[in-house]
Amino acid sequence: QVHLVESGGGLVQPGGSLRLSCACNRNIFAIYSMDWYRQTPGKQRELVAAVTTSDITDYADFVKGRFTISRDNAKNTVDLQMNNLKPEDTGVYYCAIKMGLGPPDYWGQGTQVTVSS
């Protein structure tokens, strides 16, 4: 059974930074893609960023230049560094993994990010 546990969410002022971390209970070296999604109020869950086993990264347009995804295969973690946060970034952020192409196979429980003054 795969378990993903997110941490690092919280309340931050606009323009501030947060770093989310996701820990997996199994070796992630062979996992095709480790992703971060978010669900903001009134919207469907959407992809924020992804990183593959080859360290190829992909970002949603609305976070390019502000967020950075990174994976550490030795620690079995994937982090999301979020800078210059905006109120519209408020939502629940989920870690997910894909064993191959297609939709995510496993999800974390989510962590709340609130950007507000």
C-alpha positions as CSV (number, residue, x, y, z in Angstrom):
1,Q,0.0,0.0,0.0
2,V,1.3,3.4,-0.9
3,H,0.9,6.3,1.5
4,L,1.6,9.9,0.8
5,V,1.7,12.5,3.5
6,E,1.9,16.2,2.8
7,S,3.1,18.9,5.2
8,G,4.0,22.6,5.1
9,G,0.7,24.2,4.5
10,G,-0.5,27.2,6.5
11,L,-1.4,30.9,6.4
12,V,0.8,33.3,4.6
13,Q,0.5,36.9,3.5
14,P,0.4,37.9,-0.2
15,G,3.9,37.9,-1.6
16,G,5.1,35.4,1.0
17,S,6.5,31.9,0.6
18,L,5.7,28.4,1.7
19,R,7.4,25.1,1.1
20,L,5.2,22.0,0.9
21,S,6.7,18.5,1.3
22,C,5.3,15.1,0.5
23,A,6.7,11.9,1.9
24,C,6.1,8.6,0.4
25,N,6.3,5.3,2.3
26,R,8.0,3.5,-0.6
27,N,11.0,4.0,-2.8
28,I,10.2,6.6,-5.4
29,F,13.1,6.0,-7.7
30,A,11.0,4.1,-10.2
31,I,7.8,6.2,-9.9
32,Y,7.2,7.8,-13.3
33,S,5.9,11.1,-12.0
34,M,5.4,12.9,-8.7
35,D,2.9,15.7,-8.9
36,W,1.3,18.5,-7.0
37,Y,-2.4,19.3,-7.6
38,R,-4.6,21.9,-6.0
39,Q,-8.3,22.5,-5.5
40,T,-9.2,26.1,-5.1
41,P,-12.6,27.4,-4.0
42,G,-15.2,26.9,-6.8
43,K,-12.8,25.1,-9.1
44,Q,-12.0,21.5,-10.0
45,R,-8.7,19.9,-8.9
46,E,-5.9,21.0,-11.2
47,L,-2.3,20.1,-11.9
48,V,0.2,22.6,-10.4
49,A,3.5,20.9,-11.1
50,A,5.0,17.6,-12.0
51,V,8.5,16.0,-12.0
52,T,9.4,12.7,-13.7
53,T,12.0,10.1,-12.9
54,S,14.3,12.0,-15.5
55,D,13.8,15.2,-13.5
56,I,11.8,16.7,-16.3
57,T,9.4,19.3,-14.8
58,D,6.1,20.7,-15.9
59,Y,4.3,23.7,-14.5
60,A,0.9,25.1,-14.9
61,D,1.0,28.6,-16.5
62,F,-0.4,30.2,-13.4
63,V,2.6,29.2,-11.3
64,K,5.5,29.4,-13.8
65,G,8.3,31.5,-12.4
66,R,6.9,31.4,-8.9
67,F,6.8,27.7,-7.9
68,T,9.5,25.1,-8.1
69,I,9.0,21.3,-7.8
70,S,11.8,19.0,-6.8
71,R,12.1,15.3,-5.9
72,D,14.6,13.6,-3.6
73,N,14.8,9.9,-4.4
74,A,17.1,9.2,-1.5
75,K,14.5,10.7,1.0
76,N,11.4,9.6,-1.0
77,T,10.1,13.1,-1.0
78,V,8.8,15.7,-3.4
79,D,8.7,19.3,-2.4
80,L,7.0,22.4,-3.8
81,Q,8.6,25.7,-3.1
82,M,6.0,28.4,-3.5
83,N,7.1,32.0,-3.8
84,N,5.3,35.3,-4.4
85,L,2.0,33.7,-3.3
86,K,-1.2,35.3,-4.3
87,P,-4.7,35.1,-2.7
88,E,-5.9,33.1,-5.7
89,D,-3.3,30.4,-4.7
90,T,-5.5,29.6,-1.7
91,G,-6.7,26.1,-1.7
92,V,-6.0,22.5,-0.7
93,Y,-2.8,21.1,-2.2
94,Y,-2.4,17.4,-2.9
95,C,0.6,15.3,-3.6
96,A,0.0,12.5,-6.2
97,I,2.0,9.9,-7.9
98,K,1.8,8.2,-11.3
99,M,3.2,4.8,-11.9
100,G,2.9,5.4,-15.7
101,L,1.1,7.6,-18.2
102,G,-2.5,8.5,-17.3
103,P,-4.2,9.9,-14.2
104,P,-2.6,9.7,-10.7
105,D,-2.6,6.3,-9.0
106,Y,-2.3,7.5,-5.5
107,W,-3.2,10.7,-3.6
108,G,-2.2,12.3,-0.3
109,Q,-4.8,13.7,2.1
110,G,-4.0,17.3,1.2
111,T,-2.7,20.3,3.0
112,Q,-4.4,23.7,3.3
113,V,-2.7,26.8,1.9
114,T,-4.3,30.2,2.7
115,V,-2.9,33.4,1.3
116,S,-4.4,36.4,3.0
117,S,-3.5,39.6,4.6
